[in-house]
Amino acid sequence: QGINGRIGSLHDNSVLLLDAKKGIDLWGLTEVKGTDSRVQFNAGTSFYLQEGGKIIGRETGAELKATSAGSLNIGSGSAMTAGARFDDSSGSPVAVKTADNGDVILESAHELRILGVITTSDGMELSSGSDREGTLGFRMAGTLTSLADNATLVLGSVEDVHLEGDVEV
């Protein structure tokens, strides 16, 4: 099922939860507002945040989570942003912290591929299983940024890890 448009919440402690028996393809904007709000996508076969797709939580305690029983892809030109925003006033986008404790959690039973941008004000947990076609478990050719002091980035994979992008923790 493809989703294009806007999915959002407005209040503190809100939860956006989508459980799909099959795959999730996401194009538009998903945004949680309010402190300690979270979004969680659970895909039965695959999860794909397509080009231009955004998952955002800018307030304190935002948690952005996607899990997949198959592959999980954060596509080129897409973004997940927890506790941060981008300032373009200098002509180039610069990540700016908007709130504390913004986390991103991505869990894939097979390949995890990040070609887009993930920015947090706290931690990231990224884990992958085995690739059905080969030995690649985790491929990162995008950008991972944490704006927190003493930040923790946890990468876990039972297969090969290929880091081709930028990591700033």
Salt bridges, closest charged atoms under 4 A:
GLU31 OE1 - ARG6 NH2 3.88
ASP100 OD1 - LYS97 NZ 2.73
GLU111 OE1 - ARG113 NH2 3.32
GLU164 OE2 - ARG139 NE 2.98
